[in-house]
Amino acid sequence: MKKELRYLNSIVCLLMLAGYLFFTPSAQAHIQQGQAVSLLTGIEHPWSGLDHVLAMIAVGLWGAQLGNPAIWILPITFPLVMSFGAMMGLIGIPLPGIEIGIAVSALVLGIMILGEVRPKLIVSAIIVGCFAIFHGHAHGTELPAGQSGLLYSMGFVLATGCLHAIGIGIGLIHRWPIGKLALRGSGGLIAAMGIFFLWQAMV
């Protein structure tokens, strides 16, 4: 019970931080106007595409399904490796098949959740990390002209963490039998959306 309360407290704190950043303009008072725009643009960007949102929530769902230590390792691995992919995008290093990679990430992560697949921790971290490169590169190449790459990157990493936290929060239903079925069903839905995103990317 104490562990569950700690998990829930962490999730609530992250969600409150996200809400604070989104809905309190006064938080920008000590940041120059251009810098504030860069940070907010980065925070908003991951939420702008359903493919990004589902894949990032799926990381949290799968981590919660796998339990400790994956529940924390996967949501830490994704933003770290995503930052590397973003740097590649920011400096202009090409990465082929970005949209396909993003679509496949939703498909594969959905299948992992649907099948309750439990590979070794290193394998699950590598899977998540590989997909993070595609998501990060997409964010990096979409930096608006004239904005700070550093603050923009900080913004989308923070937003990604919030999406992972949402996934973990939902994934805690895995502790109950009916929750396990619901979680696997959500994996099936994410996988189905991944097929749709893949079809869109290949058309």
N, C-alpha and C positions, 0 to 999 in steps of 0.2 A: 504493500500500500504506500509506504514512504517513497519507494522508487517511482511509482506511478505519479505521485504528487509532485515529485521533482521534475519529471518529464513534462507534466502539464504546466507547471510554473514556468519552465523554460520556454515552452511554446507560447504561452500567454505573453511573456515578456517580449518575445520576438514580434508577435503580432501587434502588440501595443507600440513597439518602436516603429513598425511599418506604418501604422495608422498615424503616429505622430509626424513622421516625415511627409506623409501624403497630405494631411489635413491641417497642418499648422504653418501658415506662411511666416509667422514670427520666427520660426526656427532658422530662417535664412538671414536674419538680421546682421549677423557677423560675417557673412560671406558676400563677396562682391557679386554684382548682378550676373555677370557672365559665368562665374563659377557656380552660382546657385542653379542656373539653367542647365549647366553641364551635369551636375549631380542629379537633378530631378529628371533630366532626360534619360540618364542611365537607369534610374529607379523605375521609370515608366516603361522602358523598352521591353524587358522580358514579358510584361503583361500584355503586350500588343499583339502577340501571335499565339493562337491556341496550341500550335505544335510545341512551342517553347514551354508554355504553361503546363501542359499535360506531362511532358517528359520530365520536367523538374519536380512536379508533384509526385510522379512515379518513383523517382529516386528516394523520396521520403517514405513512400508507401512500402517499397521493397525493403528498405532499411528497417522499418518497423516490423515488417513480416519476418525478417531474418533475426531480429533481436540483437542484443549486445554481442560484440561491439559494433556490428555493422550499422546499427541505428544511428551511430554518430560518425563512423568512418566514411560511409558513402556520401552523406551530405557535406562532409569536409573535403573529400576527394574531388567532388564535382566542381565546386567553385575554384579550388586551387588550380586544377588542370584547365578549367574554362578560362582562367586569367591568362594562361600560356597561349591558348588559342586566340584570345582577344588580342594579345600582343602581336601575334602573327598577322592578324587582320589589320591592325593599326599601322604596322610598318610595311604592309603591302605584300607579304609572303602569300602566294596563292595556295588554295586548298580546293581541289576539285570535288564536285559532288556534295556541296554543303547542304543543300535542301534535301537531297536523298539521305544523307547521313542523319539529319535531324528527324526525318520521317522514320527511318529505320530505328532510331533511338526509342521513339514512342512505341513502335511495334515490338521490339525485343524486350524492353522493360515491361510492357504490358503482358507479354507472354511469360516472363519470369514470375510476375505476380499471379497471373492466372494459374500457372502450373505449380506455384509455391516452390519454385526451383531454389535449391540451397547449395550453391557451389562453395568452394573454399573462399574465405574472405578475400584473399589476394586476387582471385579470379573475378569476383563480383566488383572489386575496386577497379580492376583493369577494364572491365566492361563499361562501368560508369565513366571512367576517365577517358576512354576512347571517344565516347559520345560527347563528352564535355568539350573536346577540342572543336567539334563542329559547331556547337552552340556558341562557344566563345568567339570563334572566327566570324560567325554571322554578326554578333554584336559589334565586334571590333571594326568590321568593314562598313558598318552603318553609322559610324560616328558622324554627327552633323558637322559641317564645315564651321570652323571658328570656335569650336567648343573644346574644353580641356579633356584630353584623352584619359588622364589620371582620374579626375573626378567622375567622369562618365563611367569609367571602369568600376570605380568604387560603388557607384550607384547600382549598376546591374548585378554586381556581386552581392550587394546587400539584398536586392530584390530576389535574387536566386535563393539566398538563404531563407528568406521568408516563405518562398514557395516550397522549399524542402520542409520547413517547419509545419506548413499546412499539411503536407503529405504525411509527416510523422504523426501529427495530431489525429488525422483520420485513421492512420494505420494502427493506432492503439486499440481499435475495435477488434484487432486480431486476437486479443486475449480471451474473447468469448466465442463459442462455437458458431453462433449466427454471424458474428463479426468476421470470422474466417471466411465464411461463404460470401459475405458482402464484399470483402476485400478482394477475393478472387474474381468476383463479378466485375468489380471496378477495373481489375487488370484486363479482363476480356474486353471491356469497353475501350480502354486505352489502346489495346492492340488493334481493335477494329478501326479506331481513328487513325492509328499509325498506317494501316493499309490505305485508308483514304488519303492521308497526306502523301504517301509514297506514290499513289496514282496521280495526284496533282503535280508532284515534282517531276514525274516522268512524261507527262503530257506535253 
